[in-house]
Amino acid sequence: MPSYLLILAALAADCPPYTKGTTGGDYYNADDARGLAVVETFHFAPQVEALQRGQSGPLGGDISYTLEHFPNHPRALSAMARLAQRLRKEQVPAARFPVECYFQRAIAFAPEDGAARALYGAYLLSLRRDTDAVAQLEGAVALRPGHAAAWYNLGLARVRLKDFPQALEAAHKAYGLGFPLPGLREKLKAARAWREPESLDPVVAH
């Protein structure tokens, strides 16, 4: 069964699937996005995205409102994850659902959205749920093979799992796409698993 169907089946009563209303929908769909400016103006202004303060109410409530209308809004998903990490909470104050629920709703609604999967994988990696992170990050790079950060995080997760050959492959993909951080390379060197790529063929970005 595809992973997004497993997520959809696993959505519990406290994490209901997204239901599209008159305003909202797929962040990347031009028709759905007609109401995006209104939602962002009143609930996801720059100070909200920067996690400085809320706009219409508490910070978590404004991010939640944005994701309740556009579940795969990538910057709002990122903001929700960063706020949870800062507060060390699974559910931030004033948010309607736990952080992981927002990711599950996004993927169930838009299963071909590689960006949502990449963000979910990064969040799981921050929780040291490395096997779960690998599943999401592999899905992300399958959908978006040019997503350098997803390849990088996949490599980090593989290093933690001591799967060095696949970590090295992910590292080569990430650095071939120009990812700037050296940490993955250094971890592989420390494990004596780093090798320079035999080919410098570029990865086609999508």
ABEGO torsion letter per residue (X at the ends): XBAAAAAAAABBAABBBBBBBABEEBAABAAAAAAAAAAAAAAABAAAAAGABBAAEBAAAAAAAAAAABAABAAAAAAAAAAAAAAGBABBBGBABBAAAAAAAAAAABAABAAAAAAAAAAAAAAGBAAAAAAAAAAAAAABAABAAAAAAAAAAAAAAGBAAAAAAAAAAAAAAGBABAAAAAAAAAAGABBBBABABBBBBX
